[in-house]
Amino acid sequence: AGKLLTHPSRAVEVSYFGIDEETGLEVRVRPDLELDMGGLRIGADLKTISMWNIKQEGLRAKLHREIIDRDYHLSAAMYCETAALDQFFWIFVNKDENYHWVAIIEASTELLELGMLEYRKTMREIANGFDTGEWSAPITEDYTDELNDFDVRRLEALRVQA
């Protein structure tokens, strides 16, 4: 991470502004770090995280969940579009005392595509809210929480071991 943060071609917290073509909404982004590597524009966001109780074998999955749950992939896609970035990375820094580590994670093409599609959907919902004055609630009915595919596989594996 040090090489990225101290690279001579780095720019830090540069602001970009634009208008979303589909919705007409104003867009503002400020990547924490960007580099120009011979015409390849790379963006990065620095994220502090607290993961003192995560097992080594579960760390990648936990970081992925962190990216998805906090919509980091959506903001990365927004950054790439608005700031014309070609690649995007997150620099995760664990902040727990006596357990410091850094993970540099590149956003895959598919993850950026998912982020872009979710970003487009969100922009349409925001524009619709401004147009109609009606904003949808996040939960509209009671439900029973079910296991997702990952947790079903974990349950099945633990049943076999039991």
C-alpha positions as CSV (number, residue, x, y, z in Angstrom):
1,A,0.0,0.0,0.0
2,G,2.9,2.3,0.7
3,K,4.0,2.3,-2.9
4,L,0.5,3.4,-4.0
5,L,0.2,6.0,-1.4
6,T,3.6,7.6,-2.1
7,H,3.7,7.1,-5.9
8,P,5.1,10.2,-7.7
9,S,2.1,10.4,-10.1
10,R,-0.5,10.1,-7.4
11,A,-3.3,12.7,-6.8
12,V,-5.2,12.7,-3.6
13,E,-8.9,13.6,-3.1
14,V,-9.4,15.2,-6.4
15,S,-13.1,16.2,-6.9
16,Y,-15.1,15.4,-10.0
17,F,-18.5,16.8,-10.9
18,G,-21.0,15.8,-13.6
19,I,-24.6,15.4,-14.6
20,D,-26.0,12.0,-15.0
21,E,-27.2,11.8,-18.6
22,E,-30.2,9.5,-17.9
23,T,-31.6,11.3,-14.9
24,G,-30.2,14.8,-15.0
25,L,-29.0,14.4,-11.4
26,E,-25.8,16.0,-10.3
27,V,-23.0,13.6,-9.5
28,R,-19.9,14.3,-7.3
29,V,-17.1,11.9,-6.5
30,R,-13.8,12.2,-4.7
31,P,-11.6,9.1,-4.9
32,D,-9.1,9.0,-2.0
33,L,-6.2,8.3,-4.4
34,E,-5.7,8.2,-8.2
35,L,-2.7,7.3,-10.3
36,D,-2.0,7.7,-14.0
37,M,0.2,4.8,-15.0
38,G,1.1,5.5,-18.6
39,G,-2.5,6.3,-19.6
40,L,-4.1,3.7,-17.3
41,R,-6.1,5.7,-14.7
42,I,-6.3,3.9,-11.4
43,G,-8.5,4.9,-8.5
44,A,-8.4,3.7,-4.9
45,D,-10.4,4.3,-1.7
46,L,-8.9,3.9,1.7
47,K,-11.1,2.0,4.2
48,T,-10.5,1.4,7.9
49,I,-12.0,-1.8,9.2
50,S,-12.2,-3.7,12.5
51,M,-11.8,-7.4,11.9
52,W,-10.0,-8.8,15.0
53,N,-12.2,-11.9,15.2
54,I,-12.2,-13.2,11.6
55,K,-10.5,-16.5,10.9
56,Q,-7.9,-16.4,8.1
57,E,-9.9,-18.7,5.8
58,G,-12.9,-16.4,6.2
59,L,-11.2,-13.1,5.6
60,R,-11.7,-12.9,1.8
61,A,-15.4,-13.7,2.1
62,K,-15.8,-11.2,5.0
63,L,-14.1,-8.4,3.0
64,H,-16.3,-9.2,0.0
65,R,-19.4,-8.9,2.2
66,E,-18.1,-5.6,3.5
67,I,-17.7,-4.3,-0.1
68,I,-21.2,-5.5,-1.0
69,D,-23.0,-4.6,2.3
70,R,-21.6,-1.1,2.3
71,D,-22.1,-0.6,-1.5
72,Y,-18.4,0.1,-2.0
73,H,-18.8,-1.6,-5.5
74,L,-21.5,0.9,-6.3
75,S,-19.4,3.9,-5.4
76,A,-16.4,2.4,-7.2
77,A,-18.5,2.1,-10.4
78,M,-19.7,5.7,-9.9
79,Y,-16.1,6.9,-9.4
80,C,-14.9,5.0,-12.5
81,E,-17.7,6.5,-14.6
82,T,-17.4,10.1,-13.3
83,A,-13.6,10.3,-13.0
84,A,-12.9,8.2,-16.1
85,L,-11.0,5.6,-14.1
86,D,-9.9,2.3,-15.8
87,Q,-9.3,0.3,-12.6
88,F,-10.4,0.5,-9.0
89,F,-8.9,-0.7,-5.7
90,W,-9.8,-0.6,-2.1
91,I,-7.0,-0.4,0.5
92,F,-8.4,-1.9,3.7
93,V,-6.5,-1.1,6.9
94,N,-7.4,-3.1,10.0
95,K,-7.5,-0.7,12.9
96,D,-7.6,-3.1,15.8
97,E,-4.9,-2.5,18.4
98,N,-2.0,-5.1,18.1
99,Y,-3.6,-6.6,15.0
100,H,-2.7,-4.3,12.1
101,W,-2.8,-5.5,8.5
102,V,-3.5,-4.0,5.1
103,A,-5.3,-5.7,2.2
104,I,-5.3,-4.2,-1.3
105,I,-8.3,-5.5,-3.3
106,E,-9.0,-4.8,-6.9
107,A,-12.6,-4.5,-8.1
108,S,-13.1,-7.1,-10.8
109,T,-14.9,-6.3,-14.0
110,E,-18.0,-8.2,-12.9
111,L,-18.0,-6.4,-9.5
112,L,-17.8,-3.0,-11.2
113,E,-20.6,-4.1,-13.6
114,L,-22.8,-5.1,-10.7
115,G,-22.0,-1.8,-9.0
116,M,-22.8,0.1,-12.2
117,L,-26.2,-1.7,-12.7
118,E,-27.1,-1.0,-9.0
119,Y,-25.9,2.6,-9.4
120,R,-28.1,3.1,-12.5
121,K,-31.1,1.6,-10.6
122,T,-30.5,3.8,-7.6
123,M,-30.2,6.9,-9.7
124,R,-33.5,6.1,-11.4
125,E,-35.1,5.6,-8.0
126,I,-33.7,8.9,-6.7
127,A,-34.9,10.8,-9.8
128,N,-38.3,9.2,-9.5
129,G,-38.5,10.2,-5.8
130,F,-37.7,13.8,-6.8
131,D,-40.2,13.7,-9.6
132,T,-43.1,12.2,-7.6
133,G,-42.3,13.2,-4.1
134,E,-42.7,9.5,-3.1
135,W,-39.8,7.7,-1.6
136,S,-40.0,3.9,-1.1
137,A,-39.5,2.4,2.3
138,P,-36.7,-0.2,2.6
139,I,-39.0,-2.8,4.2
140,T,-42.7,-2.9,3.4
141,E,-43.8,-6.2,5.0
142,D,-42.9,-8.7,7.7
143,Y,-40.8,-11.7,6.6
144,T,-39.0,-14.8,7.9
145,D,-35.2,-14.6,7.5
146,E,-33.9,-17.5,5.4
147,L,-30.4,-18.9,4.8
148,N,-28.6,-17.7,1.7
149,D,-26.8,-20.1,-0.6
150,F,-23.5,-19.6,1.3
151,D,-25.1,-20.3,4.7
152,V,-27.0,-23.3,3.3
153,R,-23.6,-24.8,2.1
154,R,-22.1,-24.1,5.6
155,L,-25.0,-25.8,7.3
156,E,-24.8,-28.8,5.1
157,A,-21.0,-29.1,5.7
158,L,-21.5,-28.8,9.4
159,R,-24.2,-31.4,9.4
160,V,-21.8,-33.9,7.7
161,Q,-19.2,-33.2,10.3
162,A,-21.6,-33.6,13.3
